[in-house]
Amino acid sequence: MPNDIPQNLSGLINIAELCPSSEALGPGKRFVIWVQGCPFECKGCIAPDWIPFRKAHTMSIEELAERIVAEPEICGLTISGGEPFMQASRLATLLRKVKAQRPSLNVITFSGFRINQLNWQDALALLAETDVLIAGLFVEKLNNGRGLKGSSNQTVHFLTPSLLPFKEELENGQRGLEFHLRVEGGHLMVGIP
Ligand code: SF4
C-alpha cells in the first residue's frame, strides 16, 4: 500500500509544474497540475525530470485551491506527473476544496497504475474525485499518436458520466501541443507528443 511521499511535506503538494489554462489535455480550458515523483521508469517518459522523489515546488493545498478557483474560464482540471497517486490524499483534499466552490469542474487524472492496483484508502479517495482516469504504464512502441492515452495499452476509465460525450476525443482524438512561456524563462510544452 503506497503512502503519500515525500512524507515530510505534510499539507503541501509537491508540484513539478502548473499550467493555469490549457486546451491540450482534455476538453475545454483546463487547469493542469503535474506532480513531482513517480515510482515507475517508463522508457521514453516525456518528463524524466519529474520522476525523482525530490522536493520541487511546494504549495499548500489551500493556496493551490485558491489559484484554481480564481481561473474563471476553466471547465476542469487535469492531474498528471509524475505519479498523482503518490500524493493521493493531498490531491483528494485539494479537489474537495475546489469543488466546494466550483462543483461543475470535471477532473481527468493520469496514472501509471492500473485501476485495479489503486485499491488503498488514499487512492480510492482520489478516484472518488476523478471523472476520467487514464491508467497504465507508458509503452513507447505502443504510442499510436491518438487521444490522450500516451500508448494504446493504457485505458480510459469513465468513473462518472460527465465526460462521456468526449469519449471519442479522449480515446482517439487528434492530439495538440501547446507551448507556454515560463516566467522564469524557457517554455513549457503541454500535451501528449
Ligand atoms: S508513469 Fe508516467 S511519469 Fe511515470 S515514468 Fe511512466 S510515463 Fe513517466
Boltz pocket constraint, residues with backbone or C-beta under 6 A from the ligand:
constraints:
  - pocket:
      binder: B
      contacts: [[A, 38], [A, 39], [A, 40], [A, 41], [A, 42], [A, 45], [A, 46], [A, 47], [A, 51], [A, 81], [A, 82], [A, 83], [A, 111], [A, 112], [A, 136], [A, 137], [A, 138]]
      max_distance: 6.0
